[in-house]
Each structure stands twice: as structure tokens, then as C-alpha cells.
Amino acid sequence: MRAISVKQPWAHWIWTGIKGIETRTWKTDYRGDILIVSSKVADEAALRTDLGISSEPMLYGVALCVVDIVACHPMR
């Protein structure tokens, strides 16, 4: 199975269903299931931002969930 590493808190929000769209600088033609793995490094600025979203303890360096890539669009 293919996997993608995502920093916290973004990985946690994908896992809990809060975040349904992931942005990357690169394009992929892959569609289907992909494993979301939380990286051992966090996005510190995002962790400090109070977005009013769950403050549950976040897991680092683990496989969290499988999601389905259904589309890939260029960012504007």
C-alpha cells in the first residue's frame, strides 16, 4: 500500500474527518487507497494557532488511517 507522511496537527485532522482536502506542491495521477502516516515532526505554527478544533492528544510517527484519493487539482 502507498503511504504519505503528514505533519501534525494536519494528520490528526485528516484521521478525525475534520480535514478532507490535502494540498501538496506536486501532482499525482494515483487514485485509490493511501495510508496517512503522522510524521515525527509537527507544524509548530499550526499547533499554536487556536482554530477551535479538537485538542485531543496527537500521535507522532504512526500509521493513522487509510483514505481514498479521488481527485487531484492544481492549486490557484
MISETI-879634 format. One record per atom (N, C-alpha, C): residue number from 0; residue in three letters; atom name; x, y, z. Coordinates in nm, 3 decimals. Layout:
% residues N
+-----+-----+----+---------+---------+---------+
:   i :  aa : at :      xx :      yy :      zz :
+-----+-----+----+---------+---------+---------+
: NUM : Ala : CA :       X :       Y :       Z :
...
+-----+-----+----+---------+---------+---------+
This chain:
% residues 76
+-----+-----+----+---------+---------+---------+
:   i :  aa : at :      xx :      yy :      zz :
+-----+-----+----+---------+---------+---------+
:   0 : Met :  N :   0.085 :  -0.118 :   0.000 :
:   0 : Met : CA :   0.000 :   0.000 :   0.000 :
:   0 : Met :  C :   0.089 :   0.124 :   0.000 :
:   1 : Arg :  N :   0.048 :   0.225 :  -0.074 :
:   1 : Arg : CA :   0.120 :   0.352 :  -0.075 :
:   1 : Arg :  C :   0.088 :   0.429 :   0.052 :
:   2 : Ala :  N :   0.182 :   0.516 :   0.090 :
:   2 : Ala : CA :   0.164 :   0.596 :   0.212 :
:   2 : Ala :  C :   0.212 :   0.738 :   0.188 :
:   3 : Ile :  N :   0.158 :   0.828 :   0.267 :
:   3 : Ile : CA :   0.201 :   0.968 :   0.262 :
:   3 : Ile :  C :   0.219 :   1.017 :   0.406 :
:   4 : Ser :  N :   0.326 :   1.089 :   0.429 :
:   4 : Ser : CA :   0.355 :   1.143 :   0.561 :
:   4 : Ser :  C :   0.297 :   1.283 :   0.571 :
:   5 : Val :  N :   0.224 :   1.308 :   0.679 :
:   5 : Val : CA :   0.159 :   1.437 :   0.701 :
:   5 : Val :  C :   0.194 :   1.485 :   0.842 :
:   6 : Lys :  N :   0.234 :   1.610 :   0.855 :
:   6 : Lys : CA :   0.268 :   1.666 :   0.986 :
:   6 : Lys :  C :   0.143 :   1.684 :   1.071 :
:   7 : Gln :  N :   0.164 :   1.681 :   1.202 :
:   7 : Gln : CA :   0.056 :   1.713 :   1.295 :
:   7 : Gln :  C :   0.044 :   1.864 :   1.304 :
:   8 : Pro :  N :  -0.069 :   1.922 :   1.319 :
:   8 : Pro : CA :  -0.198 :   1.860 :   1.350 :
:   8 : Pro :  C :  -0.277 :   1.815 :   1.228 :
:   9 : Trp :  N :  -0.222 :   1.839 :   1.108 :
:   9 : Trp : CA :  -0.297 :   1.806 :   0.986 :
:   9 : Trp :  C :  -0.331 :   1.658 :   0.977 :
:  10 : Ala :  N :  -0.239 :   1.569 :   1.013 :
:  10 : Ala : CA :  -0.266 :   1.425 :   1.006 :
:  10 : Ala :  C :  -0.381 :   1.387 :   1.099 :
:  11 : His :  N :  -0.381 :   1.443 :   1.219 :
:  11 : His : CA :  -0.488 :   1.416 :   1.316 :
:  11 : His :  C :  -0.623 :   1.462 :   1.261 :
:  12 : Trp :  N :  -0.624 :   1.577 :   1.196 :
:  12 : Trp : CA :  -0.749 :   1.631 :   1.142 :
:  12 : Trp :  C :  -0.799 :   1.551 :   1.023 :
:  13 : Ile :  N :  -0.708 :   1.494 :   0.944 :
:  13 : Ile : CA :  -0.749 :   1.403 :   0.836 :
:  13 : Ile :  C :  -0.810 :   1.278 :   0.898 :
:  14 : Trp :  N :  -0.743 :   1.222 :   0.998 :
:  14 : Trp : CA :  -0.787 :   1.100 :   1.066 :
:  14 : Trp :  C :  -0.925 :   1.116 :   1.128 :
:  15 : Thr :  N :  -0.952 :   1.231 :   1.188 :
:  15 : Thr : CA :  -1.080 :   1.253 :   1.255 :
:  15 : Thr :  C :  -1.188 :   1.305 :   1.160 :
:  16 : Gly :  N :  -1.154 :   1.330 :   1.034 :
:  16 : Gly : CA :  -1.252 :   1.374 :   0.936 :
:  16 : Gly :  C :  -1.274 :   1.524 :   0.931 :
:  17 : Ile :  N :  -1.199 :   1.599 :   1.009 :
:  17 : Ile : CA :  -1.212 :   1.744 :   1.009 :
:  17 : Ile :  C :  -1.155 :   1.803 :   0.880 :
:  18 : Lys :  N :  -1.045 :   1.743 :   0.832 :
:  18 : Lys : CA :  -0.977 :   1.793 :   0.711 :
:  18 : Lys :  C :  -0.998 :   1.692 :   0.599 :
:  19 : Gly :  N :  -1.063 :   1.733 :   0.491 :
:  19 : Gly : CA :  -1.092 :   1.642 :   0.381 :
:  19 : Gly :  C :  -1.013 :   1.668 :   0.255 :
:  20 : Ile :  N :  -0.936 :   1.776 :   0.255 :
:  20 : Ile : CA :  -0.857 :   1.812 :   0.137 :
:  20 : Ile :  C :  -0.713 :   1.835 :   0.181 :
:  21 : Glu :  N :  -0.620 :   1.772 :   0.111 :
:  21 : Glu : CA :  -0.477 :   1.788 :   0.140 :
:  21 : Glu :  C :  -0.413 :   1.862 :   0.023 :
:  22 : Thr :  N :  -0.329 :   1.960 :   0.050 :
:  22 : Thr : CA :  -0.260 :   2.032 :  -0.056 :
:  22 : Thr :  C :  -0.112 :   1.995 :  -0.057 :
:  23 : Arg :  N :  -0.061 :   1.979 :  -0.177 :
:  23 : Arg : CA :   0.081 :   1.948 :  -0.199 :
:  23 : Arg :  C :   0.130 :   2.032 :  -0.315 :
:  24 : Thr :  N :   0.261 :   2.046 :  -0.326 :
:  24 : Thr : CA :   0.317 :   2.122 :  -0.438 :
:  24 : Thr :  C :   0.333 :   2.035 :  -0.562 :
:  25 : Trp :  N :   0.314 :   1.904 :  -0.547 :
:  25 : Trp : CA :   0.332 :   1.813 :  -0.659 :
:  25 : Trp :  C :   0.199 :   1.747 :  -0.696 :
:  26 : Lys :  N :   0.191 :   1.705 :  -0.821 :
:  26 : Lys : CA :   0.072 :   1.640 :  -0.875 :
:  26 : Lys :  C :   0.088 :   1.488 :  -0.866 :
:  27 : Thr :  N :  -0.024 :   1.418 :  -0.853 :
:  27 : Thr : CA :  -0.021 :   1.273 :  -0.857 :
:  27 : Thr :  C :  -0.131 :   1.223 :  -0.949 :
:  28 : Asp :  N :  -0.100 :   1.119 :  -1.024 :
:  28 : Asp : CA :  -0.201 :   1.053 :  -1.107 :
:  28 : Asp :  C :  -0.263 :   0.936 :  -1.033 :
:  29 : Tyr :  N :  -0.210 :   0.907 :  -0.914 :
:  29 : Tyr : CA :  -0.259 :   0.794 :  -0.835 :
:  29 : Tyr :  C :  -0.400 :   0.823 :  -0.782 :
:  30 : Arg :  N :  -0.487 :   0.723 :  -0.788 :
:  30 : Arg : CA :  -0.620 :   0.729 :  -0.728 :
:  30 : Arg :  C :  -0.639 :   0.600 :  -0.649 :
:  31 : Gly :  N :  -0.705 :   0.610 :  -0.539 :
:  31 : Gly : CA :  -0.732 :   0.491 :  -0.459 :
:  31 : Gly :  C :  -0.685 :   0.509 :  -0.316 :
:  32 : Asp :  N :  -0.678 :   0.397 :  -0.245 :
:  32 : Asp : CA :  -0.643 :   0.399 :  -0.103 :
:  32 : Asp :  C :  -0.498 :   0.439 :  -0.081 :
:  33 : Ile :  N :  -0.477 :   0.519 :   0.023 :
:  33 : Ile : CA :  -0.342 :   0.560 :   0.062 :
:  33 : Ile :  C :  -0.338 :   0.570 :   0.215 :
:  34 : Leu :  N :  -0.230 :   0.526 :   0.273 :
:  34 : Leu : CA :  -0.212 :   0.527 :   0.418 :
:  34 : Leu :  C :  -0.163 :   0.665 :   0.463 :
:  35 : Ile :  N :  -0.230 :   0.723 :   0.561 :
:  35 : Ile : CA :  -0.187 :   0.850 :   0.620 :
:  35 : Ile :  C :  -0.099 :   0.818 :   0.741 :
:  36 : Val :  N :   0.025 :   0.864 :   0.737 :
:  36 : Val : CA :   0.120 :   0.842 :   0.845 :
:  36 : Val :  C :   0.154 :   0.977 :   0.906 :
:  37 : Ser :  N :   0.144 :   0.988 :   1.038 :
:  37 : Ser : CA :   0.181 :   1.113 :   1.102 :
:  37 : Ser :  C :   0.333 :   1.118 :   1.114 :
:  38 : Ser :  N :   0.390 :   1.230 :   1.072 :
:  38 : Ser : CA :   0.535 :   1.243 :   1.081 :
:  38 : Ser :  C :   0.576 :   1.266 :   1.226 :
:  39 : Lys :  N :   0.704 :   1.252 :   1.252 :
:  39 : Lys : CA :   0.754 :   1.276 :   1.388 :
:  39 : Lys :  C :   0.775 :   1.425 :   1.413 :
:  40 : Val :  N :   0.761 :   1.505 :   1.307 :
:  40 : Val : CA :   0.779 :   1.649 :   1.317 :
:  40 : Val :  C :   0.642 :   1.716 :   1.305 :
:  41 : Ala :  N :   0.618 :   1.816 :   1.388 :
:  41 : Ala : CA :   0.490 :   1.888 :   1.385 :
:  41 : Ala :  C :   0.504 :   2.021 :   1.316 :
:  42 : Asp :  N :   0.393 :   2.072 :   1.265 :
:  42 : Asp : CA :   0.385 :   2.208 :   1.214 :
:  42 : Asp :  C :   0.358 :   2.296 :   1.335 :
:  43 : Glu :  N :   0.463 :   2.346 :   1.397 :
:  43 : Glu : CA :   0.451 :   2.419 :   1.523 :
:  43 : Glu :  C :   0.361 :   2.541 :   1.512 :
:  44 : Ala :  N :   0.365 :   2.611 :   1.400 :
:  44 : Ala : CA :   0.280 :   2.729 :   1.383 :
:  44 : Ala :  C :   0.133 :   2.689 :   1.385 :
:  45 : Ala :  N :   0.099 :   2.578 :   1.321 :
:  45 : Ala : CA :  -0.040 :   2.531 :   1.320 :
:  45 : Ala :  C :  -0.083 :   2.485 :   1.459 :
:  46 : Leu :  N :   0.008 :   2.423 :   1.533 :
:  46 : Leu : CA :  -0.027 :   2.377 :   1.668 :
:  46 : Leu :  C :  -0.054 :   2.495 :   1.760 :
:  47 : Arg :  N :   0.014 :   2.608 :   1.737 :
:  47 : Arg : CA :  -0.005 :   2.726 :   1.822 :
:  47 : Arg :  C :  -0.129 :   2.805 :   1.785 :
:  48 : Thr :  N :  -0.182 :   2.783 :   1.664 :
:  48 : Thr : CA :  -0.299 :   2.857 :   1.618 :
:  48 : Thr :  C :  -0.425 :   2.799 :   1.681 :
:  49 : Asp :  N :  -0.505 :   2.885 :   1.740 :
:  49 : Asp : CA :  -0.630 :   2.841 :   1.800 :
:  49 : Asp :  C :  -0.738 :   2.844 :   1.694 :
:  50 : Leu :  N :  -0.766 :   2.728 :   1.634 :
:  50 : Leu : CA :  -0.867 :   2.718 :   1.530 :
:  50 : Leu :  C :  -0.999 :   2.666 :   1.586 :
:  51 : Gly :  N :  -1.004 :   2.643 :   1.716 :
:  51 : Gly : CA :  -1.126 :   2.591 :   1.776 :
:  51 : Gly :  C :  -1.152 :   2.446 :   1.738 :
:  52 : Ile :  N :  -1.045 :   2.375 :   1.704 :
:  52 : Ile : CA :  -1.057 :   2.234 :   1.662 :
:  52 : Ile :  C :  -0.999 :   2.146 :   1.772 :
:  53 : Ser :  N :  -1.045 :   2.025 :   1.778 :
:  53 : Ser : CA :  -1.009 :   1.928 :   1.881 :
:  53 : Ser :  C :  -0.865 :   1.941 :   1.930 :
:  54 : Ser :  N :  -0.850 :   1.939 :   2.062 :
:  54 : Ser : CA :  -0.717 :   1.946 :   2.121 :
:  54 : Ser :  C :  -0.678 :   1.810 :   2.181 :
:  55 : Glu :  N :  -0.736 :   1.703 :   2.128 :
:  55 : Glu : CA :  -0.702 :   1.568 :   2.176 :
:  55 : Glu :  C :  -0.552 :   1.545 :   2.159 :
:  56 : Pro :  N :  -0.495 :   1.457 :   2.241 :
:  56 : Pro : CA :  -0.353 :   1.424 :   2.223 :
:  56 : Pro :  C :  -0.329 :   1.368 :   2.082 :
:  57 : Met :  N :  -0.224 :   1.414 :   2.018 :
:  57 : Met : CA :  -0.193 :   1.372 :   1.883 :
:  57 : Met :  C :  -0.081 :   1.270 :   1.883 :
:  58 : Leu :  N :  -0.089 :   1.175 :   1.790 :
:  58 : Leu : CA :   0.010 :   1.069 :   1.778 :
:  58 : Leu :  C :   0.115 :   1.109 :   1.674 :
:  59 : Tyr :  N :   0.240 :   1.075 :   1.701 :
:  59 : Tyr : CA :   0.351 :   1.110 :   1.612 :
:  59 : Tyr :  C :   0.422 :   0.983 :   1.566 :
:  60 : Gly :  N :   0.457 :   0.979 :   1.437 :
:  60 : Gly : CA :   0.535 :   0.868 :   1.383 :
:  60 : Gly :  C :   0.460 :   0.737 :   1.375 :
:  61 : Val :  N :   0.329 :   0.743 :   1.350 :
:  61 : Val : CA :   0.248 :   0.620 :   1.342 :
:  61 : Val :  C :   0.155 :   0.626 :   1.221 :
:  62 : Ala :  N :   0.113 :   0.508 :   1.175 :
:  62 : Ala : CA :   0.010 :   0.500 :   1.072 :
:  62 : Ala :  C :  -0.124 :   0.530 :   1.137 :
:  63 : Leu :  N :  -0.200 :   0.621 :   1.080 :
:  63 : Leu : CA :  -0.325 :   0.665 :   1.141 :
:  63 : Leu :  C :  -0.450 :   0.609 :   1.074 :
:  64 : Cys :  N :  -0.453 :   0.615 :   0.941 :
:  64 : Cys : CA :  -0.576 :   0.575 :   0.873 :
:  64 : Cys :  C :  -0.548 :   0.554 :   0.724 :
:  65 : Val :  N :  -0.647 :   0.499 :   0.656 :
:  65 : Val : CA :  -0.642 :   0.485 :   0.511 :
:  65 : Val :  C :  -0.751 :   0.575 :   0.454 :
:  66 : Val :  N :  -0.714 :   0.653 :   0.354 :
:  66 : Val : CA :  -0.810 :   0.741 :   0.286 :
:  66 : Val :  C :  -0.809 :   0.709 :   0.137 :
:  67 : Asp :  N :  -0.907 :   0.760 :   0.066 :
:  67 : Asp : CA :  -0.923 :   0.735 :  -0.076 :
:  67 : Asp :  C :  -0.895 :   0.864 :  -0.153 :
:  68 : Ile :  N :  -0.792 :   0.862 :  -0.237 :
:  68 : Ile : CA :  -0.766 :   0.978 :  -0.323 :
:  68 : Ile :  C :  -0.861 :   0.966 :  -0.442 :
:  69 : Val :  N :  -0.945 :   1.067 :  -0.458 :
:  69 : Val : CA :  -1.044 :   1.064 :  -0.565 :
:  69 : Val :  C :  -1.016 :   1.167 :  -0.675 :
:  70 : Ala :  N :  -0.933 :   1.267 :  -0.646 :
:  70 : Ala : CA :  -0.903 :   1.370 :  -0.745 :
:  70 : Ala :  C :  -0.775 :   1.443 :  -0.708 :
:  71 : Cys :  N :  -0.719 :   1.512 :  -0.807 :
:  71 : Cys : CA :  -0.602 :   1.596 :  -0.785 :
:  71 : Cys :  C :  -0.617 :   1.718 :  -0.875 :
:  72 : His :  N :  -0.621 :   1.836 :  -0.813 :
:  72 : His : CA :  -0.642 :   1.960 :  -0.887 :
:  72 : His :  C :  -0.527 :   2.056 :  -0.860 :
:  73 : Pro :  N :  -0.487 :   2.136 :  -0.962 :
:  73 : Pro : CA :  -0.381 :   2.235 :  -0.936 :
:  73 : Pro :  C :  -0.431 :   2.343 :  -0.842 :
:  74 : Met :  N :  -0.340 :   2.391 :  -0.757 :
:  74 : Met : CA :  -0.374 :   2.499 :  -0.665 :
:  74 : Met :  C :  -0.370 :   2.631 :  -0.739 :
:  75 : Arg :  N :  -0.455 :   2.722 :  -0.697 :
:  75 : Arg : CA :  -0.457 :   2.854 :  -0.759 :
:  75 : Arg :  C :  -0.419 :   2.957 :  -0.656 :
+-----+-----+----+---------+---------+---------+
